[in-house]
Amino acid sequence: MNRSLQVVACALGCLCWSGCATKQPPLKTVERVDLPRYMGPWYVIAAIPTFIETKAYNGVETYRLDPDGTIDTVFTFNEGGFDGPAKRHNPRGFVQDTVNNSTWGMQFIWPFKAEFLITHLNADYTQTVIGRNKRDYVWIMARTPEIPAADYRRLLGELEAQGYDLTKIRKVPQRWPAKN
């Protein structure tokens, strides 16, 4: 195994296993996720980022429900700036709670599955929050590259009430050409 793959495997292993021990109450996930409606692109508005995305610009996570029930995931971003090198990661999502579809495992490297909890989803499926019980990572995402400031503040308030350290949250710069 080459050195960079070893580093990724080690980091993801720690990411997956470290979510098991927590002193805070478990996060509450949303009551129900309509998986086909949830699929498609989500712009990453802000995050407590993993090591691979600390310098992400134009972050987008796109989901596609495959016939076997797994979720093909493509995470793309530019590293270090809007003109930075394009990065692409392709983890696979596994719905673990098929009653409400809001608890997933996200697998970057077999056999590790990182905890992926949908803790917020607005009624029109335009804003979502993905968290972890350890409160070490979180992602605020939307169907558009920007959300209203009031919505952002409200989501931050929800995260703070759940025990997240807001000083660790990084807004992900988004700049896209205007659509005609």
C-alpha positions as CSV (number, residue, x, y, z in Angstrom):
1,M,0.0,0.0,0.0
2,N,1.5,3.4,-1.0
3,R,2.2,6.0,1.7
4,S,-0.7,8.3,0.8
5,L,-3.2,5.4,0.8
6,Q,-1.9,4.3,4.2
7,V,-2.5,7.9,5.6
8,V,-6.0,8.0,4.2
9,A,-6.8,4.5,5.5
10,C,-5.4,5.4,9.0
11,A,-7.3,8.7,9.1
12,L,-10.6,7.2,8.0
13,G,-10.2,4.4,10.4
14,C,-9.8,6.9,13.2
15,L,-12.7,8.9,11.9
16,C,-15.0,5.9,11.9
17,W,-13.9,4.4,15.2
18,S,-13.7,7.7,17.1
19,G,-17.4,8.3,16.6
20,C,-18.2,5.4,18.9
21,A,-17.3,7.0,22.2
22,T,-19.1,10.2,23.1
23,K,-20.2,11.8,26.3
24,Q,-23.0,13.9,24.7
25,P,-26.4,12.5,24.0
26,P,-26.9,11.0,20.5
27,L,-27.9,13.5,17.8
28,K,-31.6,13.4,16.8
29,T,-32.0,12.6,13.1
30,V,-34.9,13.8,11.0
31,E,-38.1,11.8,11.0
32,R,-38.1,10.7,7.4
33,V,-35.9,11.2,4.3
34,D,-37.5,10.5,0.9
35,L,-34.3,9.1,-0.7
36,P,-35.1,9.8,-4.3
37,R,-35.9,13.4,-3.5
38,Y,-32.7,13.8,-1.4
39,M,-30.5,12.6,-4.4
40,G,-28.7,15.1,-6.5
41,P,-26.2,17.9,-5.9
42,W,-25.8,19.7,-2.6
43,Y,-23.4,22.7,-2.2
44,V,-21.3,22.6,0.9
45,I,-22.1,25.9,2.6
46,A,-20.0,25.4,5.8
47,A,-18.4,22.5,7.6
48,I,-16.2,21.3,10.4
49,P,-14.1,19.8,7.7
50,T,-12.2,16.5,7.5
51,F,-8.5,16.8,6.7
52,I,-9.2,16.3,3.0
53,E,-11.4,19.4,2.7
54,T,-9.8,22.0,5.0
55,K,-8.9,24.1,1.9
56,A,-12.0,23.3,-0.2
57,Y,-13.6,25.9,-2.5
58,N,-16.8,25.2,-4.5
59,G,-17.5,22.0,-2.6
60,V,-20.4,20.0,-3.9
61,E,-21.6,16.6,-2.7
62,T,-23.8,14.7,-5.2
63,Y,-25.8,11.6,-4.4
64,R,-27.3,9.0,-6.7
65,L,-29.4,6.1,-5.4
66,D,-28.2,2.9,-7.1
67,P,-30.5,-0.1,-7.8
68,D,-28.9,-2.1,-4.9
69,G,-30.0,0.6,-2.4
70,T,-26.5,2.0,-1.9
71,I,-25.7,5.6,-2.6
72,D,-23.1,6.6,-5.1
73,T,-21.5,9.7,-3.8
74,V,-19.3,12.2,-5.6
75,F,-17.6,14.9,-3.6
76,T,-15.8,17.5,-5.7
77,F,-14.0,20.8,-4.9
78,N,-11.1,23.0,-5.8
79,E,-8.3,22.8,-3.4
80,G,-6.9,26.1,-2.1
81,G,-8.8,28.5,-4.2
82,F,-11.4,28.8,-7.0
83,D,-8.7,28.1,-9.6
84,G,-7.1,25.4,-7.5
85,P,-6.7,21.8,-8.6
86,A,-10.0,19.9,-8.9
87,K,-10.4,17.1,-6.4
88,R,-12.8,14.3,-6.5
89,H,-13.7,11.7,-3.9
90,N,-16.2,8.9,-4.5
91,P,-17.4,7.2,-1.3
92,R,-20.4,4.9,-1.1
93,G,-23.3,5.5,1.2
94,F,-25.2,2.8,3.0
95,V,-28.6,3.5,4.5
96,Q,-28.4,1.9,7.9
97,D,-31.9,2.9,9.3
98,T,-34.3,2.0,6.5
99,V,-37.3,3.1,8.6
100,N,-36.5,6.8,8.3
101,N,-33.5,6.8,5.9
102,S,-31.6,9.4,8.0
103,T,-28.8,7.3,9.3
104,W,-26.1,6.3,6.8
105,G,-22.7,4.9,6.8
106,M,-20.3,6.5,4.4
107,Q,-17.5,4.3,3.1
108,F,-14.3,5.8,1.7
109,I,-12.2,2.7,2.2
110,W,-13.5,-0.8,2.8
111,P,-14.4,-2.0,5.5
112,F,-14.7,1.3,7.4
113,K,-18.0,3.2,7.3
114,A,-18.1,6.7,8.8
115,E,-21.2,7.8,10.7
116,F,-23.4,10.1,8.5
117,L,-26.5,11.4,10.3
118,I,-29.1,13.7,8.6
119,T,-30.0,15.9,11.5
120,H,-31.7,18.7,9.6
121,L,-33.7,18.7,6.4
122,N,-36.1,21.4,5.5
123,A,-39.5,20.6,4.0
124,D,-38.6,21.6,0.5
125,Y,-35.4,19.6,0.5
126,T,-33.2,22.7,-0.2
127,Q,-31.1,22.7,3.0
128,T,-29.7,19.9,5.1
129,V,-27.2,19.3,7.9
130,I,-25.1,16.1,8.2
131,G,-23.6,15.4,11.6
132,R,-21.9,12.9,13.8
133,N,-22.5,11.9,17.4
134,K,-19.0,12.8,18.3
135,R,-19.6,16.4,17.1
136,D,-16.2,16.3,15.4
137,Y,-17.5,17.0,11.9
138,V,-20.6,18.6,10.4
139,W,-21.7,19.8,7.0
140,I,-24.3,22.5,6.2
141,M,-25.4,21.9,2.6
142,A,-28.0,23.5,0.3
143,R,-29.2,23.1,-3.3
144,T,-27.9,26.5,-4.1
145,P,-24.3,27.9,-3.5
146,E,-25.6,30.4,-1.0
147,I,-28.4,30.5,1.6
148,P,-30.0,33.5,3.3
149,A,-28.0,34.9,6.3
150,A,-31.0,34.3,8.6
151,D,-31.1,30.6,7.6
152,Y,-27.4,30.2,8.2
153,R,-27.6,31.8,11.6
154,R,-30.6,29.6,12.5
155,L,-28.7,26.4,11.5
156,L,-25.6,27.6,13.5
157,G,-28.0,28.0,16.5
158,E,-29.2,24.5,16.0
159,L,-25.7,23.2,15.9
160,E,-24.7,25.1,19.0
161,A,-27.7,23.6,20.9
162,Q,-26.6,20.1,19.8
163,G,-23.1,20.7,21.3
164,Y,-21.0,21.6,18.3
165,D,-18.1,24.0,18.8
166,L,-19.0,26.8,16.3
167,T,-15.4,28.1,16.3
168,K,-14.4,25.1,14.2
169,I,-17.0,25.7,11.5
170,R,-15.5,27.0,8.2
171,K,-17.7,28.6,5.5
172,V,-16.9,27.0,2.2
173,P,-16.3,29.7,-0.4
174,Q,-18.6,29.2,-3.4
175,R,-18.4,31.1,-6.7
176,W,-20.2,29.9,-9.7
177,P,-21.0,31.5,-13.1
178,A,-24.5,33.1,-13.3
179,K,-27.0,30.9,-15.1
180,N,-28.9,32.5,-17.9
